Amino acid sequence: MQYKHEYGVELEGLIGKIGKDAKLMREFLFDILSPAEYRELAVRWQIIKLLDDKMPHREIAKKLKVGVATINRGARELANKKGGFRPALDKFYK
């Protein structure tokens, strides 16, 4: 498989457009992702929310049955001032 940056840009634009339609977004995600990929993305978002709630890493790992390394990665990305997690949390969950 060959990836080109413009593929990602196009996908981001499409997701931005259909994001306002919850039913279409759900159907799109179910079609484009495997069931395992969908579940993994959903769990990763829960990790970010629990980190934002200051839950300890090991407690998150136990609760969501994920490795501490996955949580550490989420914590690094959440702390990234140029990342999208903080703005998404602030805009949609605060």
NORKAZI-V553027 format. One line per field, one symbol per residue. ss: DSSP state (H for helix, E for strand, L for the rest). phi: phi as a letter, one per 40 degrees, with the letter a starting at -180 (. if undefined). A space follows every 50 residues. Layout:
ss=???
phi=???
//
This chain:
ss=LLLLHHHHHHHHHHHHHHLLLHHHHHHHHHHHLLHHHHHHHHHHHHHHHH HHLLLLHHHHHHHHLLLHHHHHHHHHHHHLLLLLHHHHHHHHLL
phi=.bcbdccccccdccccccdcbdccccccccccbcdcccccccccccdccc cccgccdcccdcccfbcccccccccccccccccbcdcccccbbb
//
